[in-house]
Amino acid sequence: MVRINLSISEELLREVDSYRYMVKENRSAFMAQALKNYFDIIDREMLDKKKKEAIEEIKDSRKKIADRLSGWDATRDIRTLREGRYSG
């Protein structure tokens, strides 16, 4: 275990003490858990950002594919393939 010094406002210290009293933990345990929880929040936010970026990339890719396939009549081509398969 490493010991650190932390400077916070008196108001924040009162709030820490109030909450740590409710959960029956000492300051060190409370602050360590608070930091872990904050890291979890940051990780989730970063993951959400990456998901949103990936979704945007997928949307862009789909649009590019749709643009390249504009004018293509898939139904006609499928019917042609089916007719060729059953007529032979």
Biopython code that builds the backbone (N, CA, C, O; Angstrom):
import numpy as np
from Bio.PDB.StructureBuilder import StructureBuilder

atoms = [
    (1, "MET", "N", (0.850, -1.178, 0.000)),
    (1, "MET", "CA", (0.000, 0.000, 0.000)),
    (1, "MET", "C", (0.893, 1.237, 0.000)),
    (1, "MET", "O", (1.903, 1.289, 0.701)),
    (2, "VAL", "N", (0.508, 2.220, -0.788)),
    (2, "VAL", "CA", (1.257, 3.461, -0.892)),
    (2, "VAL", "C", (0.478, 4.568, -0.204)),
    (2, "VAL", "O", (-0.749, 4.622, -0.290)),
    (3, "ARG", "N", (1.176, 5.427, 0.462)),
    (3, "ARG", "CA", (0.535, 6.548, 1.147)),
    (3, "ARG", "C", (0.713, 7.794, 0.280)),
    (3, "ARG", "O", (1.802, 8.047, -0.235)),
    (4, "ILE", "N", (-0.374, 8.578, 0.119)),
    (4, "ILE", "CA", (-0.303, 9.825, -0.650)),
    (4, "ILE", "C", (-0.919, 10.958, 0.155)),
    (4, "ILE", "O", (-1.682, 10.728, 1.094)),
    (5, "ASN", "N", (-0.581, 12.168, -0.220)),
    (5, "ASN", "CA", (-1.235, 13.354, 0.335)),
    (5, "ASN", "C", (-2.166, 13.899, -0.731)),
    (5, "ASN", "O", (-1.814, 13.937, -1.910)),
    (6, "LEU", "N", (-3.342, 14.316, -0.323)),
    (6, "LEU", "CA", (-4.343, 14.796, -1.261)),
    (6, "LEU", "C", (-4.900, 16.108, -0.743)),
    (6, "LEU", "O", (-5.319, 16.196, 0.411)),
    (7, "SER", "N", (-4.907, 17.116, -1.580)),
    (7, "SER", "CA", (-5.469, 18.412, -1.187)),
    (7, "SER", "C", (-6.851, 18.556, -1.796)),
    (7, "SER", "O", (-7.004, 18.514, -3.017)),
    (8, "ILE", "N", (-7.857, 18.726, -0.952)),
    (8, "ILE", "CA", (-9.237, 18.953, -1.402)),
    (8, "ILE", "C", (-9.854, 20.032, -0.522)),
    (8, "ILE", "O", (-9.343, 20.334, 0.556)),
    (9, "SER", "N", (-10.933, 20.597, -0.981)),
    (9, "SER", "CA", (-11.593, 21.643, -0.205)),
    (9, "SER", "C", (-12.248, 21.049, 1.047)),
    (9, "SER", "O", (-12.558, 19.860, 1.106)),
    (10, "GLU", "N", (-12.444, 21.912, 2.035)),
    (10, "GLU", "CA", (-13.101, 21.454, 3.263)),
    (10, "GLU", "C", (-14.510, 20.957, 2.973)),
    (10, "GLU", "O", (-14.977, 19.995, 3.583)),
    (11, "GLU", "N", (-15.174, 21.611, 2.050)),
    (11, "GLU", "CA", (-16.534, 21.207, 1.681)),
    (11, "GLU", "C", (-16.549, 19.784, 1.117)),
    (11, "GLU", "O", (-17.398, 18.970, 1.480)),
    (12, "LEU", "N", (-15.599, 19.497, 0.228)),
    (12, "LEU", "CA", (-15.520, 18.162, -0.352)),
    (12, "LEU", "C", (-15.158, 17.132, 0.721)),
    (12, "LEU", "O", (-15.675, 16.015, 0.704)),
    (13, "LEU", "N", (-14.291, 17.493, 1.634)),
    (13, "LEU", "CA", (-13.930, 16.577, 2.719)),
    (13, "LEU", "C", (-15.146, 16.268, 3.588)),
    (13, "LEU", "O", (-15.348, 15.123, 3.991)),
    (14, "ARG", "N", (-15.948, 17.274, 3.873)),
    (14, "ARG", "CA", (-17.180, 17.041, 4.654)),
    (14, "ARG", "C", (-18.105, 16.079, 3.909)),
    (14, "ARG", "O", (-18.719, 15.199, 4.511)),
    (15, "GLU", "N", (-18.196, 16.262, 2.587)),
    (15, "GLU", "CA", (-19.035, 15.382, 1.778)),
    (15, "GLU", "C", (-18.485, 13.951, 1.776)),
    (15, "GLU", "O", (-19.242, 12.988, 1.903)),
    (16, "VAL", "N", (-17.172, 13.823, 1.633)),
    (16, "VAL", "CA", (-16.532, 12.505, 1.694)),
    (16, "VAL", "C", (-16.837, 11.853, 3.033)),
    (16, "VAL", "O", (-17.249, 10.694, 3.086)),
    (17, "ASP", "N", (-16.636, 12.593, 4.111)),
    (17, "ASP", "CA", (-16.878, 12.036, 5.441)),
    (17, "ASP", "C", (-18.335, 11.635, 5.625)),
    (17, "ASP", "O", (-18.630, 10.621, 6.257)),
    (18, "SER", "N", (-19.243, 12.430, 5.073)),
    (18, "SER", "CA", (-20.668, 12.121, 5.183)),
    (18, "SER", "C", (-20.992, 10.797, 4.485)),
    (18, "SER", "O", (-21.673, 9.937, 5.043)),
    (19, "TYR", "N", (-20.495, 10.653, 3.266)),
    (19, "TYR", "CA", (-20.769, 9.426, 2.508)),
    (19, "TYR", "C", (-20.028, 8.218, 3.076)),
    (19, "TYR", "O", (-20.586, 7.122, 3.139)),
    (20, "ARG", "N", (-18.781, 8.410, 3.488)),
    (20, "ARG", "CA", (-18.035, 7.265, 3.999)),
    (20, "ARG", "C", (-18.648, 6.768, 5.294)),
    (20, "ARG", "O", (-18.603, 5.576, 5.599)),
    (21, "TYR", "N", (-19.223, 7.692, 6.056)),
    (21, "TYR", "CA", (-19.906, 7.295, 7.289)),
    (21, "TYR", "C", (-21.127, 6.428, 6.948)),
    (21, "TYR", "O", (-21.405, 5.438, 7.624)),
    (22, "MET", "N", (-21.847, 6.817, 5.891)),
    (22, "MET", "CA", (-23.043, 6.045, 5.490)),
    (22, "MET", "C", (-22.676, 4.624, 5.066)),
    (22, "MET", "O", (-23.414, 3.680, 5.350)),
    (23, "VAL", "N", (-21.543, 4.471, 4.392)),
    (23, "VAL", "CA", (-21.153, 3.147, 3.916)),
    (23, "VAL", "C", (-20.178, 2.451, 4.872)),
    (23, "VAL", "O", (-19.694, 1.353, 4.596)),
    (24, "LYS", "N", (-19.905, 3.104, 5.989)),
    (24, "LYS", "CA", (-19.073, 2.528, 7.054)),
    (24, "LYS", "C", (-17.685, 2.118, 6.563)),
    (24, "LYS", "O", (-17.250, 0.983, 6.758)),
    (25, "GLU", "N", (-17.007, 3.062, 5.926)),
    (25, "GLU", "CA", (-15.634, 2.838, 5.468)),
    (25, "GLU", "C", (-14.745, 3.964, 5.980)),
    (25, "GLU", "O", (-15.221, 5.058, 6.283)),
    (26, "ASN", "N", (-13.461, 3.684, 6.072)),
    (26, "ASN", "CA", (-12.535, 4.766, 6.420)),
    (26, "ASN", "C", (-12.276, 5.603, 5.169)),
    (26, "ASN", "O", (-12.663, 5.228, 4.062)),
    (27, "ARG", "N", (-11.619, 6.734, 5.364)),
    (27, "ARG", "CA", (-11.399, 7.646, 4.237)),
    (27, "ARG", "C", (-10.608, 6.981, 3.121)),
    (27, "ARG", "O", (-10.947, 7.123, 1.946)),
    (28, "SER", "N", (-9.568, 6.266, 3.480)),
    (28, "SER", "CA", (-8.717, 5.652, 2.458)),
    (28, "SER", "C", (-9.504, 4.658, 1.611)),
    (28, "SER", "O", (-9.429, 4.689, 0.382)),
    (29, "ALA", "N", (-10.254, 3.782, 2.260)),
    (29, "ALA", "CA", (-11.042, 2.785, 1.530)),
    (29, "ALA", "C", (-12.098, 3.466, 0.669)),
    (29, "ALA", "O", (-12.342, 3.068, -0.470)),
    (30, "PHE", "N", (-12.723, 4.502, 1.234)),
    (30, "PHE", "CA", (-13.757, 5.221, 0.500)),
    (30, "PHE", "C", (-13.173, 5.894, -0.746)),
    (30, "PHE", "O", (-13.733, 5.784, -1.837)),
    (31, "MET", "N", (-12.045, 6.589, -0.577)),
    (31, "MET", "CA", (-11.429, 7.291, -1.702)),
    (31, "MET", "C", (-10.942, 6.293, -2.752)),
    (31, "MET", "O", (-11.084, 6.542, -3.949)),
    (32, "ALA", "N", (-10.371, 5.169, -2.319)),
    (32, "ALA", "CA", (-9.900, 4.162, -3.277)),
    (32, "ALA", "C", (-11.076, 3.635, -4.098)),
    (32, "ALA", "O", (-10.971, 3.490, -5.316)),
    (33, "GLN", "N", (-12.194, 3.349, -3.432)),
    (33, "GLN", "CA", (-13.374, 2.845, -4.152)),
    (33, "GLN", "C", (-13.954, 3.920, -5.072)),
    (33, "GLN", "O", (-14.403, 3.619, -6.178)),
    (34, "ALA", "N", (-13.945, 5.164, -4.615)),
    (34, "ALA", "CA", (-14.446, 6.268, -5.442)),
    (34, "ALA", "C", (-13.608, 6.403, -6.713)),
    (34, "ALA", "O", (-14.145, 6.626, -7.798)),
    (35, "LEU", "N", (-12.300, 6.269, -6.572)),
    (35, "LEU", "CA", (-11.430, 6.344, -7.750)),
    (35, "LEU", "C", (-11.691, 5.184, -8.706)),
    (35, "LEU", "O", (-11.748, 5.383, -9.919)),
    (36, "LYS", "N", (-11.847, 3.984, -8.172)),
    (36, "LYS", "CA", (-12.149, 2.826, -9.026)),
    (36, "LYS", "C", (-13.459, 3.044, -9.775)),
    (36, "LYS", "O", (-13.559, 2.756, -10.967)),
    (37, "ASN", "N", (-14.462, 3.557, -9.064)),
    (37, "ASN", "CA", (-15.756, 3.820, -9.707)),
    (37, "ASN", "C", (-15.612, 4.878, -10.805)),
    (37, "ASN", "O", (-16.226, 4.768, -11.867)),
    (38, "TYR", "N", (-14.806, 5.889, -10.542)),
    (38, "TYR", "CA", (-14.587, 6.931, -11.540)),
    (38, "TYR", "C", (-13.866, 6.369, -12.762)),
    (38, "TYR", "O", (-14.187, 6.727, -13.895)),
    (39, "PHE", "N", (-12.893, 5.487, -12.532)),
    (39, "PHE", "CA", (-12.207, 4.846, -13.656)),
    (39, "PHE", "C", (-13.185, 4.033, -14.492)),
    (39, "PHE", "O", (-13.102, 4.030, -15.721)),
    (40, "ASP", "N", (-14.110, 3.343, -13.831)),
    (40, "ASP", "CA", (-15.141, 2.580, -14.552)),
    (40, "ASP", "C", (-15.991, 3.502, -15.427)),
    (40, "ASP", "O", (-16.313, 3.167, -16.567)),
    (41, "ILE", "N", (-16.347, 4.659, -14.883)),
    (41, "ILE", "CA", (-17.146, 5.628, -15.643)),
    (41, "ILE", "C", (-16.372, 6.097, -16.876)),
    (41, "ILE", "O", (-16.922, 6.164, -17.976)),
    (42, "ILE", "N", (-15.099, 6.419, -16.684)),
    (42, "ILE", "CA", (-14.268, 6.866, -17.804)),
    (42, "ILE", "C", (-14.168, 5.766, -18.859)),
    (42, "ILE", "O", (-14.289, 6.033, -20.054)),
    (43, "ASP", "N", (-13.945, 4.523, -18.410)),
    (43, "ASP", "CA", (-13.857, 3.401, -19.351)),
    (43, "ASP", "C", (-15.150, 3.257, -20.157)),
    (43, "ASP", "O", (-15.104, 3.065, -21.372)),
    (44, "ARG", "N", (-16.300, 3.349, -19.488)),
    (44, "ARG", "CA", (-17.591, 3.233, -20.185)),
    (44, "ARG", "C", (-17.778, 4.366, -21.189)),
    (44, "ARG", "O", (-18.239, 4.145, -22.308)),
    (45, "GLU", "N", (-17.419, 5.580, -20.779)),
    (45, "GLU", "CA", (-17.553, 6.721, -21.693)),
    (45, "GLU", "C", (-16.659, 6.548, -22.924)),
    (45, "GLU", "O", (-17.072, 6.847, -24.044)),
    (46, "MET", "N", (-15.434, 6.065, -22.709)),
    (46, "MET", "CA", (-14.525, 5.850, -23.838)),
    (46, "MET", "C", (-15.061, 4.749, -24.752)),
    (46, "MET", "O", (-14.979, 4.858, -25.975)),
    (47, "LEU", "N", (-15.606, 3.694, -24.157)),
    (47, "LEU", "CA", (-16.176, 2.612, -24.954)),
    (47, "LEU", "C", (-17.388, 3.106, -25.741)),
    (47, "LEU", "O", (-17.542, 2.776, -26.917)),
    (48, "ASP", "N", (-18.245, 3.893, -25.098)),
    (48, "ASP", "CA", (-19.405, 4.458, -25.797)),
    (48, "ASP", "C", (-18.962, 5.330, -26.971)),
    (48, "ASP", "O", (-19.565, 5.295, -28.044)),
    (49, "LYS", "N", (-17.905, 6.111, -26.757)),
    (49, "LYS", "CA", (-17.394, 6.965, -27.834)),
    (49, "LYS", "C", (-16.896, 6.107, -28.996)),
    (49, "LYS", "O", (-17.174, 6.406, -30.158)),
    (50, "LYS", "N", (-16.161, 5.043, -28.680)),
    (50, "LYS", "CA", (-15.662, 4.151, -29.729)),
    (50, "LYS", "C", (-16.811, 3.472, -30.463)),
    (50, "LYS", "O", (-16.756, 3.300, -31.681)),
    (51, "LYS", "N", (-17.847, 3.087, -29.732)),
    (51, "LYS", "CA", (-19.020, 2.463, -30.366)),
    (51, "LYS", "C", (-19.683, 3.441, -31.323)),
    (51, "LYS", "O", (-20.023, 3.077, -32.449)),
    (52, "LYS", "N", (-19.870, 4.686, -30.880)),
    (52, "LYS", "CA", (-20.493, 5.695, -31.738)),
    (52, "LYS", "C", (-19.656, 5.939, -32.994)),
    (52, "LYS", "O", (-20.193, 6.075, -34.093)),
    (53, "GLU", "N", (-18.330, 5.994, -32.816)),
    (53, "GLU", "CA", (-17.453, 6.188, -33.978)),
    (53, "GLU", "C", (-17.563, 5.010, -34.936)),
    (53, "GLU", "O", (-17.590, 5.194, -36.153)),
    (54, "ALA", "N", (-17.627, 3.799, -34.386)),
    (54, "ALA", "CA", (-17.740, 2.599, -35.233)),
    (54, "ALA", "C", (-19.071, 2.608, -35.975)),
    (54, "ALA", "O", (-19.129, 2.250, -37.152)),
    (55, "ILE", "N", (-20.129, 3.011, -35.300)),
    (55, "ILE", "CA", (-21.448, 3.077, -35.941)),
    (55, "ILE", "C", (-21.420, 4.088, -37.086)),
    (55, "ILE", "O", (-21.981, 3.833, -38.152)),
    (56, "GLU", "N", (-20.777, 5.222, -36.874)),
    (56, "GLU", "CA", (-20.684, 6.232, -37.931)),
    (56, "GLU", "C", (-19.880, 5.696, -39.121)),
    (56, "GLU", "O", (-20.225, 5.951, -40.275)),
    (57, "GLU", "N", (-18.810, 4.954, -38.832)),
    (57, "GLU", "CA", (-18.025, 4.365, -39.915)),
    (57, "GLU", "C", (-18.868, 3.366, -40.711)),
    (57, "GLU", "O", (-18.796, 3.322, -41.939)),
    (58, "ILE", "N", (-19.657, 2.577, -40.009)),
    (58, "ILE", "CA", (-20.527, 1.606, -40.679)),
    (58, "ILE", "C", (-21.561, 2.339, -41.546)),
    (58, "ILE", "O", (-21.819, 1.946, -42.683)),
    (59, "LYS", "N", (-22.144, 3.402, -40.994)),
    (59, "LYS", "CA", (-23.117, 4.184, -41.770)),
    (59, "LYS", "C", (-22.471, 4.734, -43.041)),
    (59, "LYS", "O", (-23.057, 4.671, -44.122)),
    (60, "ASP", "N", (-21.260, 5.275, -42.900)),
    (60, "ASP", "CA", (-20.555, 5.821, -44.069)),
    (60, "ASP", "C", (-20.278, 4.724, -45.091)),
    (60, "ASP", "O", (-20.460, 4.929, -46.292)),
    (61, "SER", "N", (-19.839, 3.561, -44.615)),
    (61, "SER", "CA", (-19.560, 2.438, -45.530)),
    (61, "SER", "C", (-20.822, 1.996, -46.252)),
    (61, "SER", "O", (-20.800, 1.745, -47.457)),
    (62, "ARG", "N", (-21.924, 1.901, -45.510)),
    (62, "ARG", "CA", (-23.190, 1.483, -46.125)),
    (62, "ARG", "C", (-23.633, 2.482, -47.177)),
    (62, "ARG", "O", (-24.138, 2.102, -48.233)),
    (63, "LYS", "N", (-23.440, 3.770, -46.883)),
    (63, "LYS", "CA", (-23.829, 4.786, -47.852)),
    (63, "LYS", "C", (-22.973, 4.683, -49.114)),
    (63, "LYS", "O", (-23.488, 4.799, -50.226)),
    (64, "LYS", "N", (-21.665, 4.466, -48.943)),
    (64, "LYS", "CA", (-20.779, 4.332, -50.100)),
    (64, "LYS", "C", (-21.175, 3.120, -50.937)),
    (64, "LYS", "O", (-21.186, 3.186, -52.166)),
    (65, "ILE", "N", (-21.497, 2.022, -50.276)),
    (65, "ILE", "CA", (-21.924, 0.820, -51.002)),
    (65, "ILE", "C", (-23.228, 1.092, -51.737)),
    (65, "ILE", "O", (-23.378, 0.736, -52.905)),
    (66, "ALA", "N", (-24.169, 1.724, -51.047)),
    (66, "ALA", "CA", (-25.455, 2.032, -51.679)),
    (66, "ALA", "C", (-25.268, 2.944, -52.884)),
    (66, "ALA", "O", (-25.920, 2.766, -53.912)),
    (67, "ASP", "N", (-24.378, 3.916, -52.755)),
    (67, "ASP", "CA", (-24.115, 4.829, -53.879)),
    (67, "ASP", "C", (-23.524, 4.070, -55.064)),
    (67, "ASP", "O", (-23.890, 4.318, -56.213)),
    (68, "ARG", "N", (-22.606, 3.143, -54.779)),
    (68, "ARG", "CA", (-21.983, 2.376, -55.860)),
    (68, "ARG", "C", (-22.967, 1.417, -56.518)),
    (68, "ARG", "O", (-22.815, 1.069, -57.689)),
    (69, "LEU", "N", (-23.974, 0.992, -55.763)),
    (69, "LEU", "CA", (-24.944, 0.037, -56.304)),
    (69, "LEU", "C", (-26.216, 0.712, -56.813)),
    (69, "LEU", "O", (-27.164, 0.032, -57.204)),
    (70, "SER", "N", (-26.240, 2.028, -56.810)),
    (70, "SER", "CA", (-27.450, 2.706, -57.270)),
    (70, "SER", "C", (-27.717, 2.322, -58.721)),
    (70, "SER", "O", (-26.802, 2.259, -59.542)),
    (71, "GLY", "N", (-28.954, 2.074, -59.011)),
    (71, "GLY", "CA", (-29.334, 1.663, -60.355)),
    (71, "GLY", "C", (-29.326, 0.159, -60.539)),
    (71, "GLY", "O", (-29.831, -0.340, -61.545)),
    (72, "TRP", "N", (-28.771, -0.565, -59.601)),
    (72, "TRP", "CA", (-28.739, -2.022, -59.698)),
    (72, "TRP", "C", (-30.097, -2.573, -59.306)),
    (72, "TRP", "O", (-30.609, -2.258, -58.232)),
    (73, "ASP", "N", (-30.677, -3.381, -60.153)),
    (73, "ASP", "CA", (-31.978, -3.991, -59.886)),
    (73, "ASP", "C", (-31.740, -5.416, -59.397)),
    (73, "ASP", "O", (-31.667, -6.358, -60.186)),
    (74, "ALA", "N", (-31.623, -5.551, -58.093)),
    (74, "ALA", "CA", (-31.326, -6.852, -57.485)),
    (74, "ALA", "C", (-32.435, -7.858, -57.770)),
    (74, "ALA", "O", (-32.156, -9.030, -58.024)),
    (75, "THR", "N", (-33.673, -7.420, -57.731)),
    (75, "THR", "CA", (-34.797, -8.325, -57.973)),
    (75, "THR", "C", (-34.710, -8.916, -59.374)),
    (75, "THR", "O", (-34.914, -10.116, -59.558)),
    (76, "ARG", "N", (-34.411, -8.086, -60.352)),
    (76, "ARG", "CA", (-34.283, -8.553, -61.730)),
    (76, "ARG", "C", (-33.167, -9.597, -61.842)),
    (76, "ARG", "O", (-33.345, -10.643, -62.465)),
    (77, "ASP", "N", (-32.029, -9.302, -61.239)),
    (77, "ASP", "CA", (-30.903, -10.235, -61.320)),
    (77, "ASP", "C", (-31.208, -11.561, -60.629)),
    (77, "ASP", "O", (-30.831, -12.621, -61.128)),
    (78, "ILE", "N", (-31.873, -11.508, -59.512)),
    (78, "ILE", "CA", (-32.232, -12.750, -58.803)),
    (78, "ILE", "C", (-33.215, -13.562, -59.645)),
    (78, "ILE", "O", (-33.079, -14.781, -59.753)),
    (79, "ARG", "N", (-34.195, -12.897, -60.236)),
    (79, "ARG", "CA", (-35.154, -13.607, -61.091)),
    (79, "ARG", "C", (-34.444, -14.254, -62.275)),
    (79, "ARG", "O", (-34.736, -15.390, -62.648)),
    (80, "THR", "N", (-33.506, -13.510, -62.859)),
    (80, "THR", "CA", (-32.746, -14.052, -63.989)),
    (80, "THR", "C", (-31.973, -15.293, -63.577)),
    (80, "THR", "O", (-31.967, -16.289, -64.301)),
    (81, "LEU", "N", (-31.331, -15.245, -62.440)),
    (81, "LEU", "CA", (-30.577, -16.400, -61.939)),
    (81, "LEU", "C", (-31.513, -17.582, -61.668)),
    (81, "LEU", "O", (-31.187, -18.722, -61.999)),
    (82, "ARG", "N", (-32.652, -17.314, -61.078)),
    (82, "ARG", "CA", (-33.606, -18.394, -60.786)),
    (82, "ARG", "C", (-34.131, -19.014, -62.072)),
    (82, "ARG", "O", (-34.225, -20.235, -62.197)),
    (83, "GLU", "N", (-34.466, -18.166, -63.011)),
    (83, "GLU", "CA", (-34.983, -18.692, -64.291)),
    (83, "GLU", "C", (-33.945, -19.551, -64.980)),
    (83, "GLU", "O", (-34.280, -20.585, -65.558)),
    (84, "GLY", "N", (-32.689, -19.137, -64.927)),
    (84, "GLY", "CA", (-31.637, -19.906, -65.544)),
    (84, "GLY", "C", (-31.424, -21.245, -64.839)),
    (84, "GLY", "O", (-31.073, -22.235, -65.480)),
    (85, "ARG", "N", (-31.630, -21.276, -63.549)),
    (85, "ARG", "CA", (-31.435, -22.493, -62.780)),
    (85, "ARG", "C", (-32.554, -23.505, -63.079)),
    (85, "ARG", "O", (-32.304, -24.707, -63.164)),
    (86, "TYR", "N", (-33.762, -23.015, -63.234)),
    (86, "TYR", "CA", (-34.905, -23.921, -63.425)),
    (86, "TYR", "C", (-35.181, -24.252, -64.896)),
    (86, "TYR", "O", (-35.903, -25.204, -65.191)),
    (87, "SER", "N", (-34.616, -23.483, -65.801)),
    (87, "SER", "CA", (-34.895, -23.737, -67.224)),
    (87, "SER", "C", (-33.909, -24.725, -67.843)),
    (87, "SER", "O", (-34.125, -25.215, -68.951)),
    (88, "GLY", "N", (-32.850, -25.007, -67.137)),
    (88, "GLY", "CA", (-31.781, -25.794, -67.708)),
    (88, "GLY", "C", (-31.937, -27.243, -67.529)),
    (88, "GLY", "O", (-31.088, -28.015, -67.973)),
]
sb = StructureBuilder()
sb.init_structure("model")
sb.init_model(0)
sb.init_chain("A")
sb.init_seg("    ")
for serial, (resi, resn, name, xyz) in enumerate(atoms, 1):
    if name == "N":
        sb.init_residue(resn, " ", resi, " ")
    sb.init_atom(name, np.array(xyz, "f"), 0.0, 1.0, " ", f" {name:<3s}", serial, name[0])
structure = sb.get_structure()
